[in-house]
Amino acid sequence: MSSNGRITDEAGYQKSLGWLVEKAVILEDPLIDPEEKAKLQRTYDFVEHRLLEYRRGELVQLFPGLRDIYKTLGWAVQEHEPITSESEPDTKAIETPVINTPPEIESLPVKPTASQNEKPKATVNLSAWLDD
């Protein structure tokens, strides 16, 4: 974060995100001093808002129509430098990995059916003992 509390780049964003995770564990501690917890919670909330503003700013660069939506919602947006051809994000298509699948089985062996001459097997009533 810069001196004004703004996140300046993706590395700062990731560092702030890591800080949030670290402090969330401390905030969940039931034995933390209430005054210390209140102070840490205020700082946590401040950093969280800056993270959201930064990410919204990136989204507005990619999708300019979001600026009006965020304004309507009353959400702050951190302004970023315009994307130039040098700083344009890498939007190359992600190659799908080739998955080796086993060859399809043409047909499964067919189990012979009981012939007309065979007697059906007797079924056993396993719950007969309940009738006693």
Steps between C-alpha positions, in 0.01 A plus 500: 500500500611853435511778758140594419381146561449415135620175352740579216547168323412130497788416737360747753155349452630150570697620803191674642290191433752288694489752784119466515522122528762525773300752703170313454644216708592745777155663491336161548699434818250511790775598746609819320475822702175679399677836449773340288234313303303821432814680378603206280145471362505866391832446320373175350187672367711784351730257315201296381338812350824593323526148356145521367560847352815378326329197349201707388740741329650211305155378401399849384803502271390175342126574504440879494124459548563388855599855601137615482378193685754552779405868518132409531584257780714762674813285479840668478729415209876548500614662178774320308722620222342435161599171342754551223632246256810462722308449824205316354414189701571166343166378370627207295273202496594235749590181324289206605718207601460183298350226711586149400184297519490125466363371171130433498393141535309401192266264678481336836467127527136400522404275788295207375142507619336206672349265251134409501573151635684607815305548821535837665704493819306508823515821695568492870287713729756643741238672712302182573631495856312828566167322454551284812 
